[in-house]
Amino acid sequence: MELVNTPQDVRILQKKGILQSMLSGEEEVALFVNQSCMGVIIPSDHYLADLFRRVNKYCGSRYQRHRAKLSRDYFNNPWSIIALIAATILLCLTILQSFMSVYAYIRPSPSSPSS
């Protein structure tokens, strides 16, 4: 598992003041960080070993990876979330309207007595 996957990860770390770079570009920094962390083994008696294990388990789950990818690729601004909610509501209303039309055809309302 890579620590820094994309140049955008480097930008976020730099913006938060976690990482400062004197290298030429963000891609180069991402490559450097990942190569320098390659083969690092955390001893099991390290005080953060349990935390590392839980984070790796959380990040390695298929659900979390797909959720993160959807969030990053499709829901990165509020308008796309609003559009999804509106589309879901419209779909529910369309299904309800279709059901009511079929139901009215199958079970017509009792006709009123005529004089």
N, CA, C and O atoms as CSV, one atom per row, in Angstrom:
chain,resi,resn,atom,element,x,y,z
A,1,MET,N,N,0.845,-1.174,0.000
A,1,MET,CA,C,0.000,0.000,0.000
A,1,MET,C,C,0.892,1.239,0.000
A,1,MET,O,O,1.834,1.346,0.786
A,2,GLU,N,N,0.589,2.133,-0.861
A,2,GLU,CA,C,1.416,3.326,-0.979
A,2,GLU,C,C,0.940,4.407,-0.025
A,2,GLU,O,O,-0.254,4.568,0.227
A,3,LEU,N,N,1.891,5.125,0.486
A,3,LEU,CA,C,1.590,6.186,1.440
A,3,LEU,C,C,1.006,7.411,0.736
A,3,LEU,O,O,0.028,7.999,1.198
A,4,VAL,N,N,1.609,7.780,-0.368
A,4,VAL,CA,C,1.164,8.937,-1.153
A,4,VAL,C,C,0.937,8.433,-2.569
A,4,VAL,O,O,1.887,8.063,-3.258
A,5,ASN,N,N,-0.316,8.416,-3.006
A,5,ASN,CA,C,-0.633,7.820,-4.302
A,5,ASN,C,C,-0.503,8.776,-5.474
A,5,ASN,O,O,-0.040,8.380,-6.543
A,6,THR,N,N,-0.900,10.014,-5.296
A,6,THR,CA,C,-0.961,10.945,-6.423
A,6,THR,C,C,-0.310,12.275,-6.056
A,6,THR,O,O,-0.093,12.561,-4.879
A,7,PRO,N,N,-0.003,13.077,-7.056
A,7,PRO,CA,C,0.490,14.433,-6.776
A,7,PRO,C,C,-0.508,15.262,-5.967
A,7,PRO,O,O,-0.117,16.160,-5.221
A,8,GLN,N,N,-1.788,14.960,-6.118
A,8,GLN,CA,C,-2.801,15.673,-5.334
A,8,GLN,C,C,-2.616,15.379,-3.843
A,8,GLN,O,O,-2.826,16.262,-3.011
A,9,ASP,N,N,-2.224,14.143,-3.496
A,9,ASP,CA,C,-1.938,13.814,-2.100
A,9,ASP,C,C,-0.789,14.659,-1.570
A,9,ASP,O,O,-0.821,15.119,-0.429
A,10,VAL,N,N,0.220,14.860,-2.403
A,10,VAL,CA,C,1.363,15.692,-2.012
A,10,VAL,C,C,0.905,17.131,-1.781
A,10,VAL,O,O,1.318,17.770,-0.813
A,11,ARG,N,N,0.043,17.643,-2.678
A,11,ARG,CA,C,-0.467,19.009,-2.516
A,11,ARG,C,C,-1.239,19.172,-1.209
A,11,ARG,O,O,-1.107,20.186,-0.523
A,12,ILE,N,N,-2.033,18.183,-0.878
A,12,ILE,CA,C,-2.802,18.244,0.370
A,12,ILE,C,C,-1.862,18.253,1.567
A,12,ILE,O,O,-2.048,19.040,2.495
A,13,LEU,N,N,-0.853,17.386,1.555
A,13,LEU,CA,C,0.104,17.339,2.665
A,13,LEU,C,C,0.900,18.641,2.769
A,13,LEU,O,O,1.202,19.090,3.875
A,14,GLN,N,N,1.237,19.241,1.650
A,14,GLN,CA,C,1.956,20.514,1.665
A,14,GLN,C,C,1.050,21.633,2.177
A,14,GLN,O,O,1.489,22.490,2.944
A,15,LYS,N,N,-0.212,21.623,1.753
A,15,LYS,CA,C,-1.148,22.665,2.171
A,15,LYS,C,C,-1.382,22.624,3.681
A,15,LYS,O,O,-1.535,23.669,4.314
A,16,LYS,N,N,-1.410,21.425,4.256
A,16,LYS,CA,C,-1.627,21.263,5.692
A,16,LYS,C,C,-0.351,21.471,6.506
A,16,LYS,O,O,-0.391,21.448,7.736
A,17,GLY,N,N,0.788,21.674,5.824
A,17,GLY,CA,C,2.047,21.902,6.525
A,17,GLY,C,C,2.710,20.632,7.031
A,17,GLY,O,O,3.623,20.700,7.854
A,18,ILE,N,N,2.268,19.478,6.554
A,18,ILE,CA,C,2.839,18.205,6.983
A,18,ILE,C,C,4.103,17.892,6.200
A,18,ILE,O,O,5.018,17.250,6.718
A,19,LEU,N,N,4.154,18.339,4.968
A,19,LEU,CA,C,5.253,17.998,4.072
A,19,LEU,C,C,5.768,19.262,3.405
A,19,LEU,O,O,4.995,20.084,2.913
A,20,GLN,N,N,7.096,19.402,3.399
A,20,GLN,CA,C,7.727,20.469,2.632
A,20,GLN,C,C,8.681,19.806,1.652
A,20,GLN,O,O,9.389,18.865,2.010
A,21,SER,N,N,8.701,20.283,0.441
A,21,SER,CA,C,9.500,19.638,-0.581
A,21,SER,C,C,10.441,20.626,-1.257
A,21,SER,O,O,10.078,21.768,-1.539
A,22,MET,N,N,11.637,20.163,-1.506
A,22,MET,CA,C,12.598,20.925,-2.298
A,22,MET,C,C,12.816,20.253,-3.657
A,22,MET,O,O,13.689,20.659,-4.425
A,23,LEU,N,N,12.016,19.222,-3.946
A,23,LEU,CA,C,12.131,18.525,-5.223
A,23,LEU,C,C,11.401,19.319,-6.298
A,23,LEU,O,O,10.685,20.273,-5.994
A,24,SER,N,N,11.581,18.924,-7.546
A,24,SER,CA,C,11.073,19.717,-8.666
A,24,SER,C,C,9.556,19.666,-8.820
A,24,SER,O,O,8.949,20.665,-9.208
A,25,GLY,N,N,8.938,18.544,-8.530
A,25,GLY,CA,C,7.499,18.456,-8.755
A,25,GLY,C,C,6.831,17.513,-7.783
A,25,GLY,O,O,7.491,16.763,-7.064
A,26,GLU,N,N,5.512,17.559,-7.772
A,26,GLU,CA,C,4.738,16.746,-6.848
A,26,GLU,C,C,4.799,15.263,-7.198
A,26,GLU,O,O,4.782,14.412,-6.308
A,27,GLU,N,N,4.870,14.950,-8.498
A,27,GLU,CA,C,4.997,13.545,-8.898
A,27,GLU,C,C,6.310,12.959,-8.387
A,27,GLU,O,O,6.358,11.812,-7.942
A,28,GLU,N,N,7.352,13.743,-8.454
A,28,GLU,CA,C,8.655,13.299,-7.972
A,28,GLU,C,C,8.633,13.077,-6.461
A,28,GLU,O,O,9.248,12.134,-5.963
A,29,VAL,N,N,7.934,13.934,-5.738
A,29,VAL,CA,C,7.814,13.792,-4.286
A,29,VAL,C,C,7.032,12.519,-3.952
A,29,VAL,O,O,7.424,11.774,-3.054
A,30,ALA,N,N,5.935,12.264,-4.661
A,30,ALA,CA,C,5.142,11.058,-4.422
A,30,ALA,C,C,5.973,9.810,-4.663
A,30,ALA,O,O,5.918,8.861,-3.880
A,31,LEU,N,N,6.735,9.806,-5.731
A,31,LEU,CA,C,7.597,8.667,-6.039
A,31,LEU,C,C,8.674,8.494,-4.969
A,31,LEU,O,O,8.945,7.370,-4.548
A,32,PHE,N,N,9.287,9.586,-4.524
A,32,PHE,CA,C,10.324,9.527,-3.492
A,32,PHE,C,C,9.778,8.974,-2.177
A,32,PHE,O,O,10.393,8.104,-1.561
A,33,VAL,N,N,8.627,9.478,-1.753
A,33,VAL,CA,C,8.049,9.024,-0.483
A,33,VAL,C,C,7.718,7.543,-0.548
A,33,VAL,O,O,7.987,6.805,0.400
A,34,ASN,N,N,7.141,7.104,-1.648
A,34,ASN,CA,C,6.771,5.695,-1.762
A,34,ASN,C,C,7.993,4.797,-1.847
A,34,ASN,O,O,7.977,3.698,-1.292
A,35,GLN,N,N,9.047,5.226,-2.522
A,35,GLN,CA,C,10.249,4.406,-2.613
A,35,GLN,C,C,11.008,4.379,-1.291
A,35,GLN,O,O,11.607,3.359,-0.949
A,36,SER,N,N,10.994,5.469,-0.548
A,36,SER,CA,C,11.721,5.484,0.718
A,36,SER,C,C,10.991,4.681,1.797
A,36,SER,O,O,11.617,4.228,2.755
A,37,CYS,N,N,9.688,4.501,1.655
A,37,CYS,CA,C,8.923,3.730,2.632
A,37,CYS,C,C,8.818,2.257,2.261
A,37,CYS,O,O,8.251,1.467,3.016
A,38,MET,N,N,9.359,1.883,1.108
A,38,MET,CA,C,9.268,0.513,0.652
A,38,MET,C,C,10.103,-0.400,1.563
A,38,MET,O,O,11.265,-0.107,1.848
A,39,GLY,N,N,9.515,-1.480,2.003
A,39,GLY,CA,C,10.230,-2.456,2.811
A,39,GLY,C,C,10.322,-2.104,4.283
A,39,GLY,O,O,10.991,-2.814,5.034
A,40,VAL,N,N,9.682,-1.045,4.719
A,40,VAL,CA,C,9.705,-0.671,6.130
A,40,VAL,C,C,8.783,-1.620,6.887
A,40,VAL,O,O,7.629,-1.817,6.505
A,41,ILE,N,N,9.298,-2.200,7.954
A,41,ILE,CA,C,8.516,-3.129,8.770
A,41,ILE,C,C,8.360,-2.525,10.158
A,41,ILE,O,O,9.340,-2.125,10.787
A,42,ILE,N,N,7.137,-2.464,10.622
A,42,ILE,CA,C,6.835,-1.930,11.953
A,42,ILE,C,C,6.877,-3.103,12.935
A,42,ILE,O,O,6.160,-4.085,12.742
A,43,PRO,N,N,7.700,-3.022,13.985
A,43,PRO,CA,C,7.732,-4.120,14.954
A,43,PRO,C,C,6.378,-4.263,15.655
A,43,PRO,O,O,5.664,-3.279,15.852
A,44,SER,N,N,6.037,-5.490,16.025
A,44,SER,CA,C,4.728,-5.743,16.629
A,44,SER,C,C,4.600,-5.125,18.020
A,44,SER,O,O,3.485,-4.938,18.507
A,45,ASP,N,N,5.727,-4.803,18.670
A,45,ASP,CA,C,5.645,-4.196,19.999
A,45,ASP,C,C,5.686,-2.669,19.943
A,45,ASP,O,O,5.761,-2.018,20.985
A,46,HIS,N,N,5.639,-2.093,18.750
A,46,HIS,CA,C,5.607,-0.640,18.600
A,46,HIS,C,C,4.302,-0.118,19.181
A,46,HIS,O,O,3.263,-0.765,19.052
A,47,TYR,N,N,4.345,1.036,19.814
A,47,TYR,CA,C,3.148,1.548,20.484
A,47,TYR,C,C,2.042,1.938,19.513
A,47,TYR,O,O,0.892,2.077,19.930
A,48,LEU,N,N,2.349,2.119,18.238
A,48,LEU,CA,C,1.322,2.438,17.239
A,48,LEU,C,C,1.019,1.256,16.314
A,48,LEU,O,O,0.294,1.415,15.331
A,49,ALA,N,N,1.557,0.093,16.612
A,49,ALA,CA,C,1.378,-1.067,15.729
A,49,ALA,C,C,-0.094,-1.419,15.560
A,49,ALA,O,O,-0.528,-1.731,14.451
A,50,ASP,N,N,-0.866,-1.376,16.637
A,50,ASP,CA,C,-2.281,-1.704,16.541
A,50,ASP,C,C,-3.022,-0.674,15.691
A,50,ASP,O,O,-3.901,-1.028,14.906
A,51,LEU,N,N,-2.666,0.591,15.847
A,51,LEU,CA,C,-3.284,1.643,15.038
A,51,LEU,C,C,-2.956,1.443,13.558
A,51,LEU,O,O,-3.844,1.564,12.714
A,52,PHE,N,N,-1.693,1.138,13.228
A,52,PHE,CA,C,-1.301,0.889,11.840
A,52,PHE,C,C,-2.081,-0.287,11.262
A,52,PHE,O,O,-2.531,-0.238,10.118
A,53,ARG,N,N,-2.238,-1.346,12.059
A,53,ARG,CA,C,-2.953,-2.531,11.600
A,53,ARG,C,C,-4.417,-2.188,11.310
A,53,ARG,O,O,-4.960,-2.617,10.292
A,54,ARG,N,N,-5.057,-1.420,12.192
A,54,ARG,CA,C,-6.457,-1.051,11.987
A,54,ARG,C,C,-6.631,-0.118,10.788
A,54,ARG,O,O,-7.591,-0.254,10.029
A,55,VAL,N,N,-5.710,0.823,10.618
A,55,VAL,CA,C,-5.790,1.732,9.461
A,55,VAL,C,C,-5.615,0.955,8.165
A,55,VAL,O,O,-6.352,1.182,7.205
A,56,ASN,N,N,-4.648,0.040,8.126
A,56,ASN,CA,C,-4.441,-0.769,6.919
A,56,ASN,C,C,-5.649,-1.649,6.628
A,56,ASN,O,O,-6.018,-1.831,5.467
A,57,LYS,N,N,-6.267,-2.195,7.668
A,57,LYS,CA,C,-7.458,-3.017,7.475
A,57,LYS,C,C,-8.604,-2.167,6.924
A,57,LYS,O,O,-9.310,-2.585,6.007
A,58,TYR,N,N,-8.783,-0.970,7.492
A,58,TYR,CA,C,-9.843,-0.065,7.053
A,58,TYR,C,C,-9.622,0.367,5.604
A,58,TYR,O,O,-10.544,0.316,4.790
A,59,CYS,N,N,-8.411,0.788,5.289
A,59,CYS,CA,C,-8.119,1.271,3.936
A,59,CYS,C,C,-8.079,0.145,2.913
A,59,CYS,O,O,-8.291,0.380,1.723
A,60,GLY,N,N,-7.810,-1.069,3.364
A,60,GLY,CA,C,-7.729,-2.199,2.444
A,60,GLY,C,C,-9.070,-2.819,2.116
A,60,GLY,O,O,-9.165,-3.650,1.212
A,61,SER,N,N,-10.119,-2.424,2.846
A,61,SER,CA,C,-11.418,-3.034,2.571
A,61,SER,C,C,-11.943,-2.556,1.224
A,61,SER,O,O,-11.748,-1.405,0.835
A,62,ARG,N,N,-12.597,-3.441,0.539
A,62,ARG,CA,C,-13.107,-3.149,-0.805
A,62,ARG,C,C,-14.133,-2.024,-0.766
A,62,ARG,O,O,-14.140,-1.152,-1.635
A,63,TYR,N,N,-15.000,-2.046,0.243
A,63,TYR,CA,C,-16.033,-1.020,0.356
A,63,TYR,C,C,-15.412,0.367,0.484
A,63,TYR,O,O,-15.836,1.297,-0.202
A,64,GLN,N,N,-14.422,0.518,1.346
A,64,GLN,CA,C,-13.803,1.831,1.560
A,64,GLN,C,C,-13.074,2.319,0.317
A,64,GLN,O,O,-13.111,3.509,0.003
A,65,ARG,N,N,-12.412,1.410,-0.394
A,65,ARG,CA,C,-11.730,1.824,-1.629
A,65,ARG,C,C,-12.717,2.319,-2.671
A,65,ARG,O,O,-12.477,3.337,-3.320
A,66,HIS,N,N,-13.840,1.599,-2.839
A,66,HIS,CA,C,-14.845,2.023,-3.818
A,66,HIS,C,C,-15.522,3.323,-3.391
A,66,HIS,O,O,-15.785,4.190,-4.224
A,67,ARG,N,N,-15.802,3.459,-2.098
A,67,ARG,CA,C,-16.418,4.682,-1.598
A,67,ARG,C,C,-15.496,5.887,-1.821
A,67,ARG,O,O,-15.945,6.962,-2.219
A,68,ALA,N,N,-14.210,5.688,-1.558
A,68,ALA,CA,C,-13.254,6.780,-1.759
A,68,ALA,C,C,-13.133,7.142,-3.242
A,68,ALA,O,O,-13.036,8.317,-3.595
A,69,LYS,N,N,-13.139,6.125,-4.104
A,69,LYS,CA,C,-13.042,6.391,-5.543
A,69,LYS,C,C,-14.276,7.142,-6.044
A,69,LYS,O,O,-14.153,8.094,-6.814
A,70,LEU,N,N,-15.466,6.716,-5.610
A,70,LEU,CA,C,-16.688,7.423,-6.000
A,70,LEU,C,C,-16.673,8.857,-5.496
A,70,LEU,O,O,-17.025,9.789,-6.220
A,71,SER,N,N,-16.263,9.019,-4.254
A,71,SER,CA,C,-16.221,10.360,-3.669
A,71,SER,C,C,-15.239,11.256,-4.411
A,71,SER,O,O,-15.537,12.419,-4.683
A,72,ARG,N,N,-14.080,10.722,-4.736
A,72,ARG,CA,C,-13.046,11.511,-5.414
A,72,ARG,C,C,-13.418,11.816,-6.863
A,72,ARG,O,O,-13.208,12.934,-7.333
A,73,ASP,N,N,-13.971,10.824,-7.579
A,73,ASP,CA,C,-14.202,10.981,-9.010
A,73,ASP,C,C,-15.547,11.623,-9.356
A,73,ASP,O,O,-15.634,12.389,-10.316
A,74,TYR,N,N,-16.596,11.320,-8.585
A,74,TYR,CA,C,-17.927,11.746,-8.990
A,74,TYR,C,C,-18.598,12.731,-8.041
A,74,TYR,O,O,-19.447,13.511,-8.472
A,75,PHE,N,N,-18.246,12.716,-6.781
A,75,PHE,CA,C,-18.935,13.563,-5.816
A,75,PHE,C,C,-17.981,14.555,-5.165
A,75,PHE,O,O,-18.005,14.741,-3.949
A,76,ASN,N,N,-17.155,15.180,-5.963
A,76,ASN,CA,C,-16.164,16.108,-5.416
A,76,ASN,C,C,-16.692,17.534,-5.271
A,76,ASN,O,O,-15.980,18.410,-4.780
A,77,ASN,N,N,-17.926,17.772,-5.693
A,77,ASN,CA,C,-18.517,19.094,-5.449
A,77,ASN,C,C,-19.970,18.928,-5.030
A,77,ASN,O,O,-20.582,17.901,-5.323
A,78,PRO,N,N,-20.528,19.913,-4.357
A,78,PRO,CA,C,-21.889,19.767,-3.826
A,78,PRO,C,C,-22.968,19.657,-4.903
A,78,PRO,O,O,-24.029,19.086,-4.650
A,79,TRP,N,N,-22.720,20.186,-6.087
A,79,TRP,CA,C,-23.743,20.129,-7.134
A,79,TRP,C,C,-23.991,18.705,-7.605
A,79,TRP,O,O,-25.125,18.348,-7.922
A,80,SER,N,N,-22.965,17.902,-7.653
A,80,SER,CA,C,-23.170,16.517,-8.083
A,80,SER,C,C,-23.967,15.744,-7.036
A,80,SER,O,O,-24.761,14.870,-7.384
A,81,ILE,N,N,-23.764,16.055,-5.771
A,81,ILE,CA,C,-24.536,15.403,-4.706
A,81,ILE,C,C,-25.999,15.848,-4.776
A,81,ILE,O,O,-26.908,15.031,-4.632
A,82,ILE,N,N,-26.220,17.149,-4.998
A,82,ILE,CA,C,-27.586,17.669,-5.129
A,82,ILE,C,C,-28.272,17.043,-6.341
A,82,ILE,O,O,-29.453,16.701,-6.275
A,83,ALA,N,N,-27.548,16.893,-7.438
A,83,ALA,CA,C,-28.117,16.279,-8.644
A,83,ALA,C,C,-28.482,14.815,-8.380
A,83,ALA,O,O,-29.514,14.345,-8.858
A,84,LEU,N,N,-27.655,14.097,-7.631
A,84,LEU,CA,C,-27.965,12.701,-7.306
A,84,LEU,C,C,-29.226,12.611,-6.449
A,84,LEU,O,O,-30.076,11.753,-6.685
A,85,ILE,N,N,-29.349,13.483,-5.469
A,85,ILE,CA,C,-30.538,13.478,-4.605
A,85,ILE,C,C,-31.783,13.809,-5.417
A,85,ILE,O,O,-32.815,13.157,-5.257
A,86,ALA,N,N,-31.699,14.817,-6.287
A,86,ALA,CA,C,-32.844,15.189,-7.123
A,86,ALA,C,C,-33.225,14.053,-8.067
A,86,ALA,O,O,-34.409,13.767,-8.244
A,87,ALA,N,N,-32.244,13.409,-8.667
A,87,ALA,CA,C,-32.524,12.295,-9.580
A,87,ALA,C,C,-33.158,11.125,-8.825
A,87,ALA,O,O,-34.053,10.463,-9.350
A,88,THR,N,N,-32.705,10.870,-7.610
A,88,THR,CA,C,-33.280,9.788,-6.807
A,88,THR,C,C,-34.730,10.090,-6.450
A,88,THR,O,O,-35.586,9.209,-6.530
A,89,ILE,N,N,-35.007,11.319,-6.061
A,89,ILE,CA,C,-36.386,11.705,-5.734
A,89,ILE,C,C,-37.279,11.589,-6.963
A,89,ILE,O,O,-38.392,11.070,-6.873
A,90,LEU,N,N,-36.800,12.067,-8.112
A,90,LEU,CA,C,-37.599,11.968,-9.342
A,90,LEU,C,C,-37.848,10.516,-9.740
A,90,LEU,O,O,-38.937,10.179,-10.205
A,91,LEU,N,N,-36.856,9.663,-9.564
A,91,LEU,CA,C,-37.027,8.245,-9.876
A,91,LEU,C,C,-38.071,7.617,-8.960
A,91,LEU,O,O,-38.915,6.847,-9.420
A,92,CYS,N,N,-38.022,7.936,-7.673
A,92,CYS,CA,C,-39.013,7.414,-6.723
A,92,CYS,C,C,-40.415,7.896,-7.072
A,92,CYS,O,O,-41.370,7.120,-7.026
A,93,LEU,N,N,-40.542,9.160,-7.416
A,93,LEU,CA,C,-41.855,9.692,-7.798
A,93,LEU,C,C,-42.370,9.053,-9.088
A,93,LEU,O,O,-43.569,8.806,-9.214
A,94,THR,N,N,-41.490,8.787,-10.037
A,94,THR,CA,C,-41.886,8.132,-11.292
A,94,THR,C,C,-42.364,6.713,-11.026
A,94,THR,O,O,-43.363,6.272,-11.592
A,95,ILE,N,N,-41.648,5.999,-10.162
A,95,ILE,CA,C,-42.058,4.642,-9.812
A,95,ILE,C,C,-43.409,4.666,-9.098
A,95,ILE,O,O,-44.270,3.829,-9.369
A,96,LEU,N,N,-43.594,5.622,-8.190
A,96,LEU,CA,C,-44.864,5.747,-7.480
A,96,LEU,C,C,-46.004,6.064,-8.447
A,96,LEU,O,O,-47.091,5.499,-8.332
A,97,GLN,N,N,-45.758,6.960,-9.390
A,97,GLN,CA,C,-46.784,7.301,-10.367
A,97,GLN,C,C,-47.139,6.096,-11.226
A,97,GLN,O,O,-48.314,5.864,-11.508
A,98,SER,N,N,-46.144,5.331,-11.645
A,98,SER,CA,C,-46.398,4.131,-12.445
A,98,SER,C,C,-47.211,3.118,-11.656
A,98,SER,O,O,-48.150,2.520,-12.182
A,99,PHE,N,N,-46.850,2.927,-10.396
A,99,PHE,CA,C,-47.582,1.991,-9.548
A,99,PHE,C,C,-49.034,2.428,-9.392
A,99,PHE,O,O,-49.949,1.612,-9.510
A,100,MET,N,N,-49.242,3.704,-9.129
A,100,MET,CA,C,-50.610,4.197,-8.935
A,100,MET,C,C,-51.436,4.075,-10.218
A,100,MET,O,O,-52.635,3.801,-10.149
A,101,SER,N,N,-50.826,4.270,-11.371
A,101,SER,CA,C,-51.546,4.124,-12.641
A,101,SER,C,C,-51.975,2.674,-12.852
A,101,SER,O,O,-53.112,2.408,-13.242
A,102,VAL,N,N,-51.072,1.752,-12.595
A,102,VAL,CA,C,-51.399,0.328,-12.746
A,102,VAL,C,C,-52.445,-0.073,-11.712
A,102,VAL,O,O,-53.380,-0.807,-12.034
A,103,TYR,N,N,-52.303,0.391,-10.499
A,103,TYR,CA,C,-53.241,0.062,-9.428
A,103,TYR,C,C,-54.643,0.595,-9.753
A,103,TYR,O,O,-55.635,-0.094,-9.513
A,104,ALA,N,N,-54.729,1.802,-10.291
A,104,ALA,CA,C,-56.030,2.376,-10.657
A,104,ALA,C,C,-56.667,1.592,-11.804
A,104,ALA,O,O,-57.892,1.497,-11.877
A,105,TYR,N,N,-55.869,1.041,-12.682
A,105,TYR,CA,C,-56.398,0.252,-13.792
A,105,TYR,C,C,-56.906,-1.097,-13.286
A,105,TYR,O,O,-57.965,-1.565,-13.705
A,106,ILE,N,N,-56.146,-1.719,-12.384
A,106,ILE,CA,C,-56.523,-3.045,-11.874
A,106,ILE,C,C,-57.704,-2.947,-10.910
A,106,ILE,O,O,-58.617,-3.770,-10.976
A,107,ARG,N,N,-57.702,-1.982,-10.039
A,107,ARG,CA,C,-58.766,-1.812,-9.044
A,107,ARG,C,C,-59.402,-0.441,-9.209
A,107,ARG,O,O,-59.033,0.494,-8.498
A,108,PRO,N,N,-60.331,-0.304,-10.112
A,108,PRO,CA,C,-60.966,1.013,-10.302
A,108,PRO,C,C,-61.792,1.377,-9.075
A,108,PRO,O,O,-62.259,0.506,-8.341
A,109,SER,N,N,-61.956,2.644,-8.872
A,109,SER,CA,C,-62.745,3.109,-7.739
A,109,SER,C,C,-64.217,2.767,-7.975
A,109,SER,O,O,-64.684,2.746,-9.114
A,110,PRO,N,N,-64.935,2.503,-6.890
A,110,PRO,CA,C,-66.360,2.174,-7.080
A,110,PRO,C,C,-67.113,3.344,-7.727
A,110,PRO,O,O,-66.939,4.498,-7.337
A,111,SER,N,N,-67.921,3.040,-8.683
A,111,SER,CA,C,-68.649,4.112,-9.363
A,111,SER,C,C,-69.795,4.596,-8.493
A,111,SER,O,O,-70.428,3.822,-7.775
A,112,SER,N,N,-70.038,5.852,-8.573
A,112,SER,CA,C,-71.116,6.436,-7.774
A,112,SER,C,C,-72.454,6.058,-8.384
A,112,SER,O,O,-72.565,5.928,-9.603
A,113,PRO,N,N,-73.485,5.879,-7.542
A,113,PRO,CA,C,-74.805,5.516,-8.072
A,113,PRO,C,C,-75.410,6.660,-8.901
A,113,PRO,O,O,-75.371,7.826,-8.508
A,114,SER,N,N,-75.947,6.300,-10.014
A,114,SER,CA,C,-76.554,7.327,-10.864
A,114,SER,C,C,-78.059,7.340,-10.653
A,114,SER,O,O,-78.653,6.300,-10.369
A,115,SER,N,N,-78.672,8.487,-10.788
A,115,SER,CA,C,-80.109,8.582,-10.552
A,115,SER,C,C,-80.904,8.576,-11.809
A,115,SER,O,O,-82.132,8.651,-11.764
